Amino acid sequence: MNIQMPPPSGGTGANRRAGRSGRAKGTPKGRQVDPVALAEVRALLGERERRRDLLIEHLHLIQDRYGYLSAAHLAALAQEMKLALVEVYEVATFYAHFDVVKEGETPPPAVTVRVCDSLSCAMAGAEELLHELTGKLGQEVRVVRAPCMGACDRAPVCAVGHVQVMKATPERVTAAVAHGTHAHVYPTPNDFEAYLQGVGYALLKACIAGSRTRDDIIKAVSDAGLRGLGGAGFPTGRKWTLVRAEPAPRLMAVNADEGEPGTFKDRHYLERDPHRFIEGMLIAAWVIETPDIYIYIRDEYPEVRLMLADELAKVERAGLVRHARIHLRRGAGAYICGEESAMIESIEGKRGLPRHRPPYVAQVGLFGRPTLEQNVETLFWVRDIVEKGAAWFTSHGRRERKGLRSFSVSGRVKKPGVVLAPAGVTVRELIEEYCGGMAEGHAFKGYLPGGASGGILPESMADLPLDFGTLEKYGCFVGSHAVVILSDRDDMKAVALNLVRFFEDESCGQCTPCRVGTEKAAKLMASGPWNEALLKELSDAMRDASICGLGQAAPNPLLSVLKYFPEELSKPLGQW
């Protein structure tokens, strides 16, 4: 029987020889690597290792050199690092500071201006600035919204490329664009040489020489009541003890990725006295006996990062880090990486997705090893506490609280900035004693005690102690001690909407309650009269089912308005 078979679906002749995929016979599957792009990537990487955990560092090299990440460069990097292209692509598209350009797409302009639209900058006129810059800078400059840049005391803030323009005006930003600004090493007033003149590193040398014991150091920070000052407030001495009890090798990760709107105290200490932090870090590393320290710093702080690299090199040349290697890692614009497990994922070169717990980071952290994770300011206080004694630290305090606290204060005050005050201080005392009072023409109305996630309290509750454990029963918390002062000119619904939109933008998307919940909440809050019952039900779902603190705390601003500012609900949504 002679049966006629139909031709292959790919066609006949040349098409059939190419096969169904359209590939020429003998051509490998998948995206082909452009030899020119491969040569460019190899030139950028040079002698750098091609390890998986360096993926984000290598993406930065390409982004910095070409202004974007082309499909050809991503394919070339994947081949060079022996990774699947999908791994490289998913990481590159996760972070806000990477611009992925697919085949056929137009690359972004050479200059990008990011305008911070988070709360303190919004209160200072960010929306008007954004509108003016969009029309003023022309088509050759990309103007985009951006989340908090850690300079809330000098709002509004813009970033031209990666260089920040403080107290930005259209004229100042235009001048910065025309000048072609580039990040330079921050001129810290306390460099390595200056720090040594103040008997710097004497304590570290004593530790390494055996004059101090590890138990002595742990006892000092424990007696002082030093806590994690990045937000969680976990006792430092206890954390060190727990990590030391885990099997070696143990690792250390330093969180310098403060992205909470209203927070800039870590930046303040890094700029003004970096070696007091570095010495505290090296002492902590000595205590837990780690061979490696990873410092994860915000990409929004390029000048500080360059300065840290220079100063760390000086410390290494002086032979002060023989007990540990220091790795400086650069973030890429993701607030979620301030969460300790998400930060660890990012250090490993992955998307910053929070991990499920248990196990906890102290047990299974960086590269699967027990990891001590610490905030910059916590380490900053180690030297002073040990040298001056726990009694010196605990001698400060009000209302039965002990210790010192650094507050990032912004908003409607005459003198915003970092305030060092005794634990237990109230927001009214911060305003009157440390910040010169309210700004002219503004009457105190409310405040954020702990940044975007810490809730909002009214003026009538301005005499509560601002410390760990004092605000939780009111539905708020002090967190990273980021205090934003609000006045009678601020609409509380607009304040809450600004904060919820921040969480919507910064959600990593891993869990549905947070990803969908923040988006739905923002729409409900912006679309008209607030449906209180629906917003509360949505908030309960987010708090109960979100994986990490972002989704769990995201409803706090709107719940605070419902609870403490009910008179605002009947008014139209305000604007700045």
Secondary structure, DSSP 4 states (H G I P E B T S, - for coil): --PPPPPPTT-SHHHHHHTTTTPPTTPPSSPPPPHHHHHHHHHHHTT----GGGHHHHHHHHHHHHSSEEHHHHHHHHHHHT--HHHHHHHHTTSTT--EE-TTPPPPPSEEEEEE-SHHHHHTTHHHHHHHHHHHS-TTEEEEEE---S-GGG-S-EEETTEEETT--HHHHHHHHHHT--------SS-HHHHHHTTTTHHHHHHHHTSS-HHHHHHHHHHTT-B-TTTT--BHHHHHHHHHTSPSPPEEEEEE---STT--HHHHHHHH-HHHHHHHHHHHHHHHT-SEEEEEE-TT-HHHHHHHHHHHHHHHHTT--TT-EEEEEE--S-GGGGSHHHHHHHHTTS--PPPPSSSPTTTS-GGGS-EEEEEHHHHHTHHHHHHH-HHHHHT--STT--SEEEEEEEESBSS-EEEEEETT-BHHHIIIIIS-SBPTT--EEEEESSSTTS--EEGGGTTSB-STTSSGGGT---TTTEEEEEETTS-HHHHHHHHHHHHHHH--SSSHHHHHHHHHHHHHHHSSS--HHHHHHHHHHHHHH-SSHHHHHTTHHHHHHHHH-GGGTTSPPP--
